[in-house]
Amino acid sequence: MRKVWRQLKREDVTVDWCTIERIMKAMKIHVVTRGKGVRATRGSRTETPQDRVSCQFVVKRPDLLWVADFTYVST
């Protein structure tokens, strides 16, 4: 519906999206949606790095221990 509405707007035809929705429903035209994007690869669980922090996050002075978390975010 967005593409239809956008094309009509380019052609200077003023129409609300619900009107397009109603007309498409009456004509039994369905919106085609795209599939899901590509997922990030998941590595093997056996290839995890060594735990050098040993889950003890008590730091005695600044810049002694740095921790980072990299999470894959779909954009």
C-alpha positions in Angstrom: 0.0 0.0 0.0 2.8 2.4 0.7 4.2 2.1 -2.8 0.8 2.7 -4.3 0.2 5.7 -2.0 3.7 7.1 -2.7 3.2 6.7 -6.5 -0.1 8.5 -6.3 1.4 11.3 -4.3 4.1 11.7 -6.9 1.4 12.1 -9.5 -0.3 14.8 -7.3 -3.3 12.6 -6.5 -4.4 13.3 -2.9 -5.8 10.2 -1.3 -5.6 8.7 2.1 -3.9 5.3 2.7 -7.2 3.8 4.2 -8.9 4.6 0.9 -6.2 2.6 -0.9 -6.6 -0.2 1.6 -10.3 -0.3 1.1 -10.1 -0.4 -2.7 -7.4 -3.0 -2.6 -9.5 -5.1 -0.3 -12.5 -4.8 -2.6 -10.5 -5.8 -5.6 -8.9 -8.7 -3.6 -5.4 -7.3 -4.1 -3.0 -8.5 -1.3 0.1 -6.8 -0.2 3.3 -8.8 -0.8 5.7 -8.6 2.1 9.4 -9.3 1.8 11.1 -12.2 3.6 13.2 -11.8 6.7 16.8 -10.6 6.4 19.9 -12.7 6.7 20.8 -13.7 10.2 24.2 -13.4 11.6 26.3 -16.6 11.6 26.4 -18.4 14.8 29.7 -20.0 15.7 30.3 -23.3 17.3 29.8 -23.3 21.1 33.1 -25.2 21.5 35.1 -22.2 20.1 34.4 -19.9 23.1 37.4 -17.8 24.2 39.1 -18.4 27.5 37.5 -16.6 30.5 40.3 -14.3 31.6 38.1 -12.3 33.9 36.6 -15.3 35.8 33.5 -13.2 36.4 35.1 -11.1 39.1 34.5 -7.5 38.2 36.1 -5.9 41.3 38.7 -3.5 40.1 41.3 -2.0 42.4 42.3 0.9 40.1 41.0 2.5 36.8 41.9 0.9 33.5 42.8 -2.4 35.1 39.9 -4.4 33.6 38.0 -3.6 30.5 34.9 -5.5 29.4 33.0 -5.2 26.1 29.9 -6.7 24.6 29.5 -7.0 20.8 25.9 -7.7 19.8 24.8 -8.2 16.2 22.1 -5.6 15.4 20.2 -5.8 12.1 20.2 -2.4 10.3 
